[in-house]
Amino acid sequence: SSLSAKEADRLFKLLDRLRSTNVAILYISHRMSDIRQIADKIICMRDGCISGIFTEKPLDYEGAVTSMIGHKMTEVNVTIPEKGVEILNLSNLKLDQDSTNIDLKIHQNEVVAITGLLGSGKTQLASILFGVQKQYSGSIHLNGKKYSPSNPLEAIKLGVHMSPKDRSSNAVIKDFDIERNLTIPFLKRYSWLSLLKFNSLKNITKETINDLGIICQGETDDIETLSGGNQQKVVVGRWLLKSCSLLVLDEPFQGVDIKARRDIGNYIRKTSI
């Protein structure tokens, strides 16, 4: 999932060369675009068991997805609420000297997607909103007031949360268990004086595990024992523990399988109402 399109193309060409020399290749992935391009046979697994085998040409990709997640992708019920008051207003915002102006308004109850290729500026915009860096020019207003946080802590206090890109280097704390990874930004909320309320931490972690469908043995599991998708659920769930005015999610589905994407997406949609 971390390869660019050009790098992936080089990989597929290498696999084709190996296949032409009679090498058998076991390609493990949840990216249907990869499977469509190179697979001769699909074997799906779910919860430690083989859930489907597809060998007849043309390969049944829709059936493979159904086998992976346990139900059809079309089985979805999304209710989009009416947007509320204006939350964020970007006016003549320039990320750097050479960029064009950005004018954008985001309202309460809205889930707004900002897309672009690598280096397009979307991650830079997220960093500006979270106080990691400053814009080149222009203004930002949050809830009708000028917004210019000097650091992430100030952004959090003003009601802006952000789940960053690349969980392994920017989000997951490898030496911590699920509970500590989940609750670390808001420990003051679960403490009295200088003492942590361990029962409160445990209960909120269990609740989040259930809400997001995190597959684990318990809240004290080390974060690195989880799959990539379940680690991502912890990272996203961390910023949903406390209500905020603006939730910035930079690549929340990076390296995440189809079912985890749906679980995370449903939870994001539920919290936006």
BELNORTA-V517587 format. One record per pair of residues at least 4 apart in sequence whose ideal C-beta (glycine too) atoms are under 8 Angstrom apart, sorted by the first residue. I is the first residue (numbers start at 1). J is the second residue. D is the distance in Angstrom with one decimal. If there is no record, write none. Layout:
BEGIN
[[I | J | D] [I | J | D]]
END
This chain:
BEGIN
[[1 | 31 | 6.7] [1 | 254 | 6.3] [1 | 255 | 4.3] [2 | 255 | 7.3] [3 | 7 | 4.1] [3 | 8 | 4.6] [3 | 11 | 6.7] [4 | 8 | 6.9] [4 | 118 | 6.8] [5 | 9 | 6.4] [6 | 10 | 6.8] [7 | 11 | 6.6] [8 | 12 | 6.4] [8 | 34 | 7.4] [9 | 13 | 6.5] [10 | 14 | 6.5] [11 | 15 | 6.5] [12 | 16 | 6.4] [12 | 34 | 7.9] [12 | 37 | 5.9] [12 | 38 | 5.7] [13 | 17 | 6.7] [14 | 18 | 6.5] [15 | 19 | 6.2] [15 | 25 | 5.9] [15 | 27 | 7.4] [15 | 38 | 5.9] [16 | 20 | 6.5] [16 | 38 | 7.6] [17 | 21 | 7.0] [18 | 23 | 4.3] [18 | 25 | 6.3] [19 | 23 | 6.3] [19 | 25 | 6.3] [27 | 34 | 7.2] [27 | 35 | 7.8] [27 | 38 | 6.5] [27 | 39 | 6.9] [29 | 34 | 4.9] [29 | 35 | 6.5] [30 | 68 | 6.9] [30 | 257 | 3.9] [30 | 258 | 6.3] [31 | 35 | 6.9] [32 | 36 | 6.1] [32 | 61 | 6.1] [32 | 64 | 7.5] [32 | 65 | 6.7] [32 | 258 | 7.8] [33 | 37 | 6.6] [34 | 38 | 6.5] [34 | 39 | 8.0] [35 | 39 | 4.6] [35 | 42 | 6.2] [35 | 61 | 7.1] [35 | 64 | 7.2] [36 | 61 | 6.3] [39 | 59 | 6.6] [41 | 53 | 7.6] [41 | 54 | 7.0] [41 | 55 | 5.1] [41 | 59 | 7.7] [42 | 52 | 7.6] [42 | 53 | 7.4] [42 | 54 | 4.2] [42 | 55 | 7.9] [42 | 59 | 5.8] [42 | 61 | 7.8] [42 | 64 | 4.9] [43 | 50 | 6.1] [43 | 52 | 7.5] [43 | 53 | 5.4] [43 | 54 | 7.8] [44 | 50 | 7.1] [44 | 51 | 4.9] [44 | 52 | 4.1] [44 | 53 | 7.6] [44 | 54 | 7.6] [44 | 64 | 5.4] [44 | 67 | 3.8] [44 | 68 | 5.1] [45 | 49 | 6.6] [45 | 50 | 5.7] [45 | 51 | 6.2] [45 | 68 | 7.8] [46 | 51 | 4.2] [46 | 67 | 6.8] [46 | 68 | 6.1] [46 | 69 | 7.5] [46 | 70 | 6.2] [47 | 51 | 8.0] [51 | 67 | 4.4] [51 | 68 | 7.1] [51 | 70 | 7.6] [52 | 63 | 6.6] [52 | 64 | 6.3] [52 | 66 | 7.7] [52 | 67 | 3.0] [52 | 68 | 7.8] [54 | 59 | 5.3] [54 | 60 | 5.1] [54 | 63 | 6.2] [54 | 64 | 5.6] [55 | 59 | 7.9] [56 | 60 | 7.4] [59 | 64 | 7.3] [60 | 64 | 6.3] [61 | 65 | 6.6] [62 | 66 | 6.6] [62 | 72 | 7.8] [62 | 73 | 7.7] [63 | 67 | 6.3] [64 | 68 | 6.5] [65 | 69 | 6.5] [65 | 72 | 7.9] [65 | 73 | 5.8] [65 | 258 | 6.1] [66 | 70 | 7.6] [66 | 71 | 6.6] [66 | 72 | 5.3] [66 | 73 | 7.5] [68 | 257 | 7.2] [68 | 258 | 5.8] [68 | 259 | 6.8] [69 | 73 | 7.4] [69 | 258 | 5.4] [69 | 259 | 4.2] [69 | 262 | 7.0] [70 | 259 | 7.5] [71 | 75 | 5.0] [73 | 258 | 7.5] [76 | 262 | 7.7] [78 | 269 | 6.5] [81 | 109 | 4.6] [81 | 272 | 7.6] [81 | 273 | 5.2] [82 | 109 | 6.8] [83 | 107 | 3.9] [83 | 108 | 6.6] [83 | 109 | 5.3] [83 | 110 | 5.0] [84 | 107 | 5.7] [84 | 108 | 3.1] [84 | 109 | 5.0] [85 | 107 | 6.5] [85 | 108 | 5.3] [86 | 105 | 5.7] [86 | 106 | 7.5] [86 | 107 | 5.4] [86 | 108 | 7.8] [86 | 144 | 7.4] [87 | 106 | 5.5] [87 | 107 | 6.1] [87 | 108 | 5.5] [87 | 142 | 6.8] [87 | 143 | 6.3] [87 | 245 | 5.5] [87 | 246 | 5.8] [88 | 104 | 7.3] [88 | 105 | 7.0] [88 | 106 | 4.2] [88 | 129 | 7.8] [88 | 140 | 7.3] [88 | 141 | 7.4] [88 | 142 | 5.9] [88 | 246 | 5.6] [89 | 104 | 7.6] [89 | 105 | 5.3] [89 | 106 | 8.0] [89 | 140 | 7.2] [89 | 141 | 4.3] [89 | 142 | 8.0] [90 | 102 | 5.3] [90 | 103 | 6.3] [90 | 104 | 4.4] [90 | 105 | 7.7] [90 | 138 | 6.9] [90 | 139 | 7.8] [90 | 140 | 5.8] [91 | 103 | 6.0] [91 | 138 | 6.0] [91 | 139 | 5.0] [91 | 140 | 7.8] [91 | 141 | 7.4] [92 | 101 | 4.7] [92 | 102 | 7.8] [92 | 103 | 6.7] [92 | 137 | 7.0] [92 | 138 | 4.2] [92 | 139 | 7.0] [93 | 101 | 6.6] [93 | 102 | 4.3] [93 | 103 | 7.5] [93 | 104 | 7.7] [93 | 128 | 7.9] [93 | 135 | 5.5] [93 | 137 | 7.5] [93 | 138 | 3.5] [93 | 139 | 7.2] [93 | 140 | 6.7] [94 | 99 | 5.1] [94 | 100 | 7.4] [94 | 101 | 6.0] [94 | 102 | 7.3] [94 | 135 | 6.4] [94 | 136 | 4.4] [94 | 137 | 4.7] [94 | 138 | 5.5] [95 | 99 | 4.5] [95 | 102 | 7.5] [95 | 121 | 5.0] [95 | 124 | 5.0] [95 | 125 | 6.3] [95 | 128 | 7.0] [95 | 135 | 6.3] [95 | 136 | 6.2] [96 | 124 | 7.7] [96 | 136 | 5.0] [97 | 136 | 5.8] [99 | 121 | 6.3] [99 | 136 | 7.2] [101 | 138 | 6.6] [102 | 125 | 7.4] [102 | 138 | 7.2] [106 | 110 | 5.7] [106 | 112 | 5.2] [106 | 246 | 7.3] [109 | 272 | 5.7] [109 | 273 | 6.1] [110 | 272 | 7.1] [111 | 268 | 6.6] [111 | 269 | 6.5] [111 | 272 | 5.4] [114 | 122 | 5.1] [114 | 125 | 6.9] [115 | 122 | 7.0] [116 | 120 | 2.9] [116 | 121 | 6.6] [116 | 122 | 4.7] [121 | 125 | 5.9] [122 | 126 | 6.7] [122 | 250 | 7.4] [123 | 127 | 6.4] [123 | 165 | 5.6] [123 | 250 | 5.6] [123 | 251 | 7.8] [124 | 128 | 6.6] [124 | 133 | 7.2] [125 | 129 | 6.5] [126 | 130 | 6.3] [126 | 162 | 6.2] [126 | 164 | 7.6] [126 | 165 | 7.7] [126 | 248 | 5.0] [126 | 250 | 4.5] [127 | 132 | 3.9] [127 | 133 | 4.9] [128 | 132 | 7.3] [128 | 133 | 5.8] [128 | 134 | 6.8] [128 | 135 | 5.0] [128 | 140 | 7.6] [129 | 140 | 7.3] [129 | 155 | 7.4] [129 | 160 | 6.1] [129 | 162 | 7.0] [129 | 246 | 7.0] [129 | 248 | 5.3] [130 | 149 | 7.4] [130 | 152 | 5.4] [130 | 155 | 5.0] [130 | 160 | 6.2] [130 | 162 | 4.1] [130 | 248 | 6.1] [131 | 149 | 3.3] [131 | 150 | 6.2] [131 | 151 | 5.0] [131 | 152 | 5.0] [131 | 153 | 7.8] [131 | 154 | 5.7] [131 | 155 | 4.0] [131 | 160 | 7.7] [132 | 151 | 7.8] [132 | 152 | 6.3] [134 | 148 | 7.7] [135 | 140 | 7.2] [139 | 146 | 6.6] [140 | 146 | 7.4] [140 | 147 | 4.5] [140 | 148 | 6.7] [141 | 145 | 6.3] [141 | 146 | 5.9] [141 | 147 | 5.9] [142 | 147 | 3.8] [142 | 158 | 6.4] [142 | 159 | 7.1] [142 | 160 | 7.0] [142 | 245 | 6.2] [142 | 246 | 6.7] [143 | 159 | 7.4] [143 | 245 | 5.8] [147 | 158 | 6.6] [147 | 160 | 7.9] [149 | 154 | 4.1] [149 | 155 | 4.0] [149 | 158 | 6.1] [149 | 160 | 7.2] [150 | 154 | 5.5] [151 | 155 | 7.3] [152 | 156 | 6.3] [152 | 162 | 7.5] [153 | 157 | 6.6] [154 | 158 | 6.3] [155 | 160 | 4.4] [155 | 162 | 7.5] [156 | 160 | 6.8] [156 | 161 | 6.5] [156 | 185 | 6.6] [158 | 245 | 7.7] [159 | 244 | 4.9] [159 | 245 | 3.6] [159 | 246 | 6.6] [160 | 244 | 6.4] [160 | 245 | 6.6] [160 | 246 | 4.7] [160 | 247 | 7.9] [160 | 248 | 6.7] [161 | 185 | 8.0] [161 | 239 | 4.0] [161 | 240 | 7.9] [161 | 242 | 7.6] [161 | 244 | 4.5] [161 | 246 | 7.4] [161 | 247 | 5.2] [161 | 248 | 7.0] [162 | 239 | 6.9] [162 | 247 | 7.6] [162 | 248 | 4.1] [162 | 249 | 7.5] [162 | 250 | 6.8] [163 | 171 | 6.8] [163 | 235 | 5.5] [163 | 236 | 5.2] [163 | 238 | 7.3] [163 | 239 | 5.2] [163 | 247 | 7.8] [163 | 248 | 7.3] [163 | 249 | 4.9] [163 | 250 | 6.6] [163 | 252 | 5.9] [164 | 170 | 4.2] [164 | 171 | 5.4] [164 | 250 | 5.5] [165 | 170 | 6.7] [165 | 250 | 4.2] [165 | 251 | 4.5] [165 | 254 | 6.7] [166 | 170 | 5.1] [166 | 171 | 7.5] [166 | 251 | 7.7] [166 | 254 | 7.2] [167 | 171 | 4.1] [167 | 172 | 5.0] [167 | 228 | 7.9] [167 | 231 | 5.9] [167 | 232 | 5.8] [167 | 235 | 4.9] [167 | 254 | 7.6] [167 | 255 | 7.8] [168 | 172 | 6.0] [171 | 235 | 4.4] [171 | 238 | 7.9] [172 | 181 | 6.4] [172 | 223 | 5.5] [172 | 224 | 7.9] [172 | 231 | 5.7] [172 | 234 | 7.5] [172 | 235 | 6.5] [173 | 180 | 7.1] [173 | 181 | 5.5] [173 | 184 | 7.0] [173 | 223 | 7.0] [174 | 223 | 6.5] [174 | 224 | 5.6] [176 | 180 | 3.9] [176 | 181 | 4.8] [176 | 184 | 7.2] [176 | 222 | 7.9] [176 | 223 | 6.0] [177 | 181 | 6.9] [177 | 219 | 7.1] [177 | 220 | 5.0] [177 | 221 | 6.1] [177 | 222 | 5.6] [177 | 223 | 6.5] [178 | 182 | 6.0] [178 | 205 | 6.4] [178 | 209 | 7.2] [178 | 214 | 7.3] [178 | 216 | 6.2] [178 | 218 | 8.0] [178 | 219 | 5.2] [178 | 220 | 7.2] [178 | 221 | 5.4] [178 | 222 | 7.9] [178 | 223 | 5.9] [178 | 226 | 7.3] [178 | 234 | 5.9] [179 | 183 | 6.2] [179 | 201 | 5.7] [179 | 202 | 6.7] [179 | 205 | 4.4] [179 | 219 | 4.5] [179 | 220 | 6.4] [180 | 184 | 5.8] [181 | 223 | 4.9] [181 | 234 | 5.4] [181 | 235 | 7.7] [181 | 238 | 6.9] [182 | 204 | 7.8] [182 | 205 | 5.4] [182 | 208 | 6.0] [182 | 234 | 5.6] [182 | 237 | 6.0] [182 | 238 | 5.2] [182 | 241 | 7.0] [183 | 187 | 6.2] [183 | 190 | 6.2] [183 | 201 | 5.5] [183 | 204 | 6.7] [183 | 205 | 6.7] [183 | 238 | 7.5] [183 | 241 | 6.7] [184 | 238 | 7.4] [185 | 238 | 6.4] [185 | 239 | 7.4] [185 | 241 | 7.9] [186 | 190 | 6.8] [186 | 241 | 5.6] [186 | 242 | 5.3] [187 | 191 | 5.8] [187 | 196 | 6.6] [189 | 241 | 7.9] [189 | 242 | 6.5] [190 | 196 | 6.3] [190 | 197 | 5.0] [190 | 200 | 4.6] [190 | 201 | 5.1] [190 | 204 | 7.1] [191 | 195 | 6.1] [191 | 196 | 4.9] [191 | 197 | 6.2] [192 | 197 | 6.2] [196 | 201 | 6.4] [197 | 201 | 6.5] [198 | 202 | 6.2] [199 | 203 | 6.2] [200 | 204 | 6.3] [201 | 205 | 6.3] [202 | 206 | 6.4] [202 | 219 | 6.1] [203 | 207 | 6.3] [204 | 208 | 6.4] [204 | 241 | 6.4] [205 | 209 | 6.3] [205 | 219 | 4.1] [206 | 210 | 6.5] [206 | 219 | 5.9] [207 | 211 | 6.2] [208 | 212 | 6.0] [208 | 214 | 7.3] [208 | 234 | 8.0] [208 | 237 | 4.6] [208 | 240 | 7.7] [208 | 241 | 6.9] [209 | 214 | 4.4] [209 | 216 | 6.6] [209 | 219 | 6.5] [211 | 237 | 7.5] [211 | 267 | 6.3] [212 | 233 | 4.4] [212 | 236 | 7.5] [212 | 237 | 5.1] [212 | 263 | 5.9] [212 | 264 | 7.0] [212 | 267 | 5.5] [213 | 233 | 7.3] [213 | 263 | 4.7] [214 | 226 | 7.3] [214 | 230 | 5.1] [214 | 233 | 5.0] [214 | 234 | 6.5] [214 | 237 | 7.5] [215 | 226 | 7.3] [215 | 227 | 7.1] [215 | 230 | 5.3] [216 | 221 | 4.7] [216 | 225 | 7.4] [216 | 226 | 6.0] [216 | 230 | 6.6] [217 | 221 | 5.3] [221 | 225 | 5.1] [221 | 226 | 6.9] [223 | 231 | 6.1] [223 | 234 | 6.6] [224 | 231 | 8.0] [226 | 230 | 3.9] [226 | 231 | 4.9] [226 | 234 | 7.1] [227 | 231 | 7.0] [228 | 232 | 6.4] [228 | 255 | 4.8] [228 | 256 | 6.7] [229 | 233 | 6.7] [229 | 255 | 7.7] [229 | 256 | 4.6] [229 | 257 | 5.1] [229 | 259 | 7.6] [229 | 260 | 3.3] [230 | 234 | 6.9] [230 | 260 | 7.1] [231 | 235 | 6.5] [232 | 236 | 6.3] [232 | 252 | 7.0] [232 | 253 | 7.6] [232 | 254 | 7.4] [232 | 255 | 7.0] [232 | 256 | 5.0] [232 | 260 | 6.6] [232 | 264 | 6.9] [233 | 237 | 5.8] [233 | 260 | 6.4] [233 | 263 | 6.7] [233 | 264 | 6.1] [234 | 238 | 6.4] [235 | 239 | 7.9] [236 | 240 | 6.8] [236 | 249 | 6.8] [236 | 252 | 5.5] [236 | 264 | 5.5] [236 | 267 | 7.3] [236 | 268 | 7.3] [237 | 241 | 7.1] [237 | 267 | 7.4] [239 | 244 | 7.5] [239 | 247 | 6.3] [240 | 247 | 7.4] [240 | 267 | 6.9] [240 | 268 | 7.9] [240 | 271 | 5.4] [247 | 268 | 7.7] [247 | 271 | 7.4] [247 | 272 | 7.9] [249 | 268 | 7.0] [252 | 256 | 7.8] [252 | 264 | 6.0] [252 | 268 | 7.3] [253 | 260 | 7.9] [253 | 261 | 4.8] [253 | 264 | 6.7] [253 | 265 | 7.8] [256 | 260 | 4.5] [256 | 261 | 5.3] [256 | 264 | 6.9] [257 | 261 | 7.0] [258 | 262 | 6.7] [259 | 263 | 6.4] [260 | 264 | 6.1] [261 | 265 | 5.9] [262 | 266 | 6.2] [263 | 267 | 6.5] [264 | 268 | 6.3] [265 | 269 | 6.3] [266 | 270 | 6.2] [267 | 271 | 6.4] [268 | 272 | 6.5] [269 | 273 | 7.5]]
END
